[in-house]
Amino acid sequence: MSLTTSPAPRPAGAPARLWFETLLLAEGWAQGVAVDIAGGVIVRLEPGTAPEAGRERHAVGLPGLPNLHSHAFQRAMAGLSQVRGPSADSFWTWREAMYAALDRMTPEDVEAVAAQAYVEMLEAGFTRVGEFHYLHHDRDGAPYADPAELGARIAAAAGATGIALTLLPVFYAHGGFGGQASMPGQRRFVNGLDGFARLMEASARALAPLPDAVLGLAPHSLRAATLEEIAALLPMTAGPVHMHVAEQTREVEDCLAFSGRRPVEYLLDGAAVDPRWCLIHATHMSEAETARLALSGAVAGLCPITEADLGDGIFPGAAFASAGGRYGVGSDSNVRIDAAGELALLEYSQRLGNRARNVMALAPGRSTGRTLFEAALAGGAQALGATGAGPAGVGLAVGAPADLVSLDAGRASLAGRSGDGLLDAWIFATRGGGVDCVWRRGDKLVAGGTHRDRAAVEARFRASLTRLAG
């Protein structure tokens, strides 16, 4: 029940001519903006225009957001781990449930589930995804004839749905700090350095048909990759480097027992972490680690909905941002896919932890919604190797990819709002997404809040879930 046997990106259509009553450009809000798109990029942005005949008109436009961290296959287990077990549930008990769930997934299931996740991401306003892809082998742990069989399925799902893809093949070699042996539940993940090099070569071939795909890599964590292995991995691509770190307090305790240092400290001491890197979660950091990570220029990849679902803890957002730290958001386990919801929960977690309001805005008079949105836009683009052509390196500008989102101006929560107030209302006051249309490279993929291929993609997803539950 495969969607397609190879990536099938939709070609950019005929040149598009749009007009927005208000549009968030790289330099700020503009009114009455004519947008011309050709070859997948913006070729004209002209504010202060009247809507001409023949132009498609919209009220509120934004750049599409990057989703910097996804495990697409986990969309298949959303809602399945919400029953309390015999002991206190935690990330570690959830992980065992995840291992059990993936044991039955075929390549066709991986593709069908990923396509559903990507449709939902586009409908939420995400236009590029960083797929932290660690499901590599067959159900018994044996390699496929094509080392990137499952990575190719991810690429096919991205091509079929239209979302931009940064593929991050995951290196996973060990079951704990110090090169401990992997566990049976990890058999679909594990590679040595030579096998991983072959996987990277095959992944590059799988991405070749996609117009603007990016290939990075991801040492899974300090539990699963040693510092020596990480050093050997880095030359395998010039793309971004992602890693889980300090998500759980037990990880901190285990790292201290192994090395005498906390995870972020240990990584920063032992690897050349720089703006190429994205540290996922980084939830449990000391003040010194927080300042050092901000100074490195690396992006903190925050996944507030998943972090709340797993009981991870609260990232030191205010301290990190105040130190100049860069951050973006991702949907991680895809238990719920909601771009505005990730931004709102990031702020709300800071309010709960700090017992204050408008924490991430940092400065008096600054919109919290605008601050969160622009930080996630810039940090996500950096983390996914997808900086655009705007003055700030991201956002909507002539020469930048035509990845746009229009909000549903008919929502009551947006009535009477303008400028930054639109972002505040969308993020904190609008239920059910609030996205009307989404264009990727000028191709209109979502209209009226619904992806144009949702019915077919959802049918395949339902069939996979039904089979996996049988």
N, C-alpha and C positions, 0 to 999 in steps of 0.2 A: 504493500500500500504506500509506496514511495511517492512523494510529491514530484520528484524528478530525479533522474539518475546522475545529473551533473548540474552545476550551478547554471541557472538560466536568468541572468539579470535582465530586467526590462530596459530596453533602450530608452534614452531620453526622447520624449515625443517632440512634436513640432514646437517651435519657440513659443513660450508662454508669455502672456501680457496680463499682469495683475495690477490691482490698485488697492491700497490700504488707507483707510481713514487715519489710522495711527499705526506706526511700525517702529519697533525697537531696533535701531541700527547700531553699528559698532560704536558710534559717537554719541548715541542717546536716542530719545524719542523724536520722531519726526511726523509731521502731519501731511496728509494728502500725497502719499508716495506712490509714484508709478514705478513698477518693477518689470523689467524685461529680462527674459531668461532664454539662453541659447546654449546648446551643447552641455547642458547640465550646470552651467554657472550663471551668475548674475552679470549681465552686460550693461544694465542701466538701472540706476536708482535716482529718482528725481523727486524730492519733496516739493511741497507747495503747488501741486498740480490739481486740476479738476479731473474727475473721472471721465475719460473719453469713451465714446461708443466702442463696443467690442472688447473692452477690458473687463476681466472678471473682478468683481468688487468684494472686498471684505472689510470688516470693521477694525479688528485688532490683530496685528501680526507680530510674531516673535521668531527668533532663530530656533531651530530644533535643538534639543538638549542631547548631549552624549550620556549614555548609560555605561559607566566605566567598568561595571563588574556584574557578570551574569554567569550562572550555571544553568543553561537552558533546560537540560534534561530534568532538573529538579522541579520544573513546572508540573511534571506528572505526579508528584507526591504532595502538592499543595493541599493542605487540609487533612492529611493522613496522620499527622503526628500531634494531634490536639487532644489525646486521651492520656490522662495521667497514669504513669507506670507504677510498679510496686515500691519504688524508691523515688527520691527527689529527682525530677527530670532536669536535664541540662543539655548543653550542646553535645556532650559526649553520648548521651542516650539517643538524642536525635540523630547523631552520626551513624549509629548502628542501624537505626530505621532506614536511613538513606542508603546504606550499603545493601540492605535487604531489598529495597525498592528497585535499585538499578540492576540487580542480578538477572532480571527477566527481560531487560530492554534489548531489542534487536536494532540493527541500523535503521530499519524503517520506522521504528518507534522513536528513535532519537531525532530523525528528520521531522516527523509529524509533530512531536512535542515542541521542538525548537521553532518550527514555523508558527505554531499557535502563540508561543511566547513572543515572537517577533512581531506578529500582527498586533498583539496587545500593547507592546512597547510603542509601536507607531501610533496607535490610537491614543496613547497617553501623552504623546509629544516627544518621545525619544526618536532620534533619527539615525544614530550610530550606536552600536553595541560593542562592548569589549567582552568577548566570550572567553572566559577563563576555563579552558577546555581540558579536562583531565580524564575523560572517559575514552580510552584508546583501544582496548583489546576486546576480544570476544568474551562471552559470559563465563567461560572456563579459564580465562586469563591468557589464552593463546593469541598470538598476534594475527591480525588479518593479513591476507596476501598484500594488500595495500596498507602500509602502516598508518596512513591518514584516512582510512575508510570512514571513520566516524567524524573526523574533521571535515571531510568532503561533504558529509551529510549536513553539517552545520553550514558550510558554504552554500550548499544547495538551498537550504531553508532561507538563508539571507538573500540569495539571488531571486528566489521565487516571491518573497514578500516585499523586497525592495529596500530593506534596511541596510545601511552601511555597516561593514563588518571589520573590526579589528580582532583577528584571531590570535589567541594567546595559548599555544600548546603548553601543557603543564608537565614539568619534570617532577616525577614523584618516584623516589627510590627507596625510602626508609619509613619505618613505623614510629620513629622517635628520635630524640636528640642523640647525637654521637653515632649516627649510622646504624641504629637498631634495625633488626629485620622487619620487613613489612608484614602485615597481617593478612589472613585469607580474604577478608572483605575488601582489601585494596588491590586484588589481583588484576582488575581491569585498568589500573592506573600505572603500574610500575614499569619503568624503563631504566636501563643503564645509559651511560653517556653515548655509546655507539648507536644503540637503538634509537635514542632520542634524536641524534643527528640525522638518521634516516627519516624519522618522523617529521622533522623540520623541513627537509628537502621535499617530502611528499606533500606537506601542508602548503608550501609555496606553489606547487603545481595545482593544488586544489583551488587556490585563491585566484589563479591567473585569469579566469574568465570574468571576474568581478571588476568593475571599472575603477574603484578607488579603495580596494581592500588594503589593509595593513597587516603585516605579520610581525608579531612580537614574540615574547616567550614568558613563561611564568614558572620559576622555581616555586613549588607549591607553598612551602613554609620551611622554617628552620628545623622543623621536625622531620621533614621529608627530603631535604637536600642539605648537604654539608657546605660549608663555606668554600671548600676546595672544588666541589662540584659546581657551585654557582659561578666561580671564576672561570671554569671551563665552558660553561654555557654561554656566557655573555658574548663571545665573538660569533655565535651562530646566527645572529641577526643584528641589524642596525636599528631594529624597531624597539618599541617600549618594553620595559621589564616590570612585571607585576609579581607581588608576593603577599600571601597572607602573613600577618605578624601581630602578635600580642592581642589576639581576639578574646582569649579566655584567661582568667586568673591562673588556672592550672598550667597553662602554657608558660606563664611567667615563672611560676614555681619550678617547673621542670627545667627551664632554661637556667635559672639561678643555680639549681642543684648540679647541672651539667657544667656550666661555664663560670659561675660566680657573677654573671652579669644578666641584666634583664634583656628581653628579646630585641627591642629596638636598639638599645645600647650595643648589644653583641653584634647586630647586623651592621650598624654604622661604624663600629670599630674594625670589622673584618671585610667589608665590601665597599667599593667606590660608589656609594649611593649618590645620585645626582638627579637633575631634572628628567632624565630618561626613565626614572623609576616611579612606580606607584605602589605604595604600601597600603594594602587592603586592611581595613578596620583600625589597626594601631590603637585599639581602645584603651589599653592599660599601659600608660606611659607615666614616668616620673616627670617632674617639672624640667629636669635637665634633658631628658629624652625629647620632650615636646619641643623645647627650644632648638635642639640639634636637628631634629627632623625638619622643622620650618626652615632653618638655615641651609639645609642641603638642597633645597629647591625641588625635592620630590613632592609628588601629590599624595595626599591622604585620601584613599578611596573609601568613602563612607556609605554604608548601606543601612540606614536607620530602621526600615521596616523589618528586614531580616535580623538585624542586631537586637531589636526588641522581641521578635518572635523567638529567638534563641536564648534570650536572657543574657546577652553578652555583657552589657554595661553601657556606660555613657562616655563617648569620646570627649576629650578636653577641648571642645571646639572653640570656646572663647579665648583660651590661652594660646592655642595654636594659631588662630586667625590674627590675634593681636600681635603675634611674633612674625607676621608676614607669611604664614603657612598657606599653601595652596591646597584646595580640596575639591572633590567632585562627588557625585552620588551614583549609586548603582542599585540594581534590583536583586542581585545576589541569588538567593534561593528561589526567587520569583513566586513566593507565597502570595504576594499581591503586587501587581505591576501598576505603578501610579507615580508618575514623575512629580507632580505637585505634592503628592502625599509624602514622598521621600524628603522634599525640602521642608515641608511643614513639620514632620516628625524630627528632623534634625534640629530645628529651632525649639520645638516643644521639649525635647530631651534636655537641651541646655537650660530652659526655663525651670524644669523640674530639679535639675542638679544644682543650679545656682540660685534658685528661688528669686528669680528676677524675670523681667520681660524684655523682649526685643534685644536679646543677648548678642546674636550674631551680626546685628547692624553696626555694632562697635562705636559709631560716632553719633552725637546728637543730630536730630533732624534727618537721619538716613533711613530710607525704607528698608525694612527687613526683607521683604519679598524681592526687591531689586538686588540687594546685596547677595542673597542666597542664589538667585538665578544667575547673576553674572559670574559669581565665584564657581558655580557648578559648570557653567558654559566654558569658562577659561580652563579650569582645572581638568574637566573631562576631556576637552580637546587636546590638551597637553598629554594627558595620560594615555590617550588612544592614538597618538601620533597623527592627529588630524587638524592641526592648526590651519586656519583659513587665511584670507587675504586682507582682512580688515586692518585698520590702524592699530588695534590692540592684538592683532593676530588671530582673532576669532570674531564670530558674529557675521552680520549681513553687510557686505560691501561689494562693490564692483570687483569681479574676479573671484569672489568666494563661491563655494558650492551653493546651489540654490536649494538649501534645506530649510524650509519655513514651516511655521505652524500658525494657524489662525484660531483664535478663541471663539467660542460660541457666544456672540454678543447678545443673544436672546436670554441668557441666564440672568435671573433677577439679581444675583449677587454682583454682577458687573454694572448694573444700572447706575448712572450718575458718576461712574468712576473714570478717571483719566490718568495718563502717565503712570507713575509708579504705583498709584492706587489700583490700577488694573492687575498688576502682578500680586499685590497684597491680597486683593479679593480672589484672584484665581487660586493662589496657593493656600490661603487660610479660610476661605469662605465658600468655595464652590464644590459641590458634591458631584461625584460621578465623572471626574476627568475634566469636563469643560472644554475639551478640544473639538473644534469643528472640522478643519481640514489640515492635511499634512502633505507637503511636497518634498520629495527627495530627488535632488538633482533636477528639479523642475517637473518631475513626474508626480502627478496628483494621486497619491496612494490611499488617502483617507478623505472621505466627504461625509458630512453630516455625522461625524464621530465614528464612522464605520469603515474599516478597510475594505477595499473593493473585492478582495478575495476571501473575506472572512468566512462565508458560508462553506466553501469547499475546504478551507484549511481546518475549520472547526469540526467538520464531519470526520476528517482523518484523525484529528486529535481525540474525538470521542471514541472512535473505533479502537485506537491504541489504548486509551484508558480502560475501556471495557475488556479488552484482551488481557491487559496487565492485571486487572482485578480478578480475573477468572481462575 
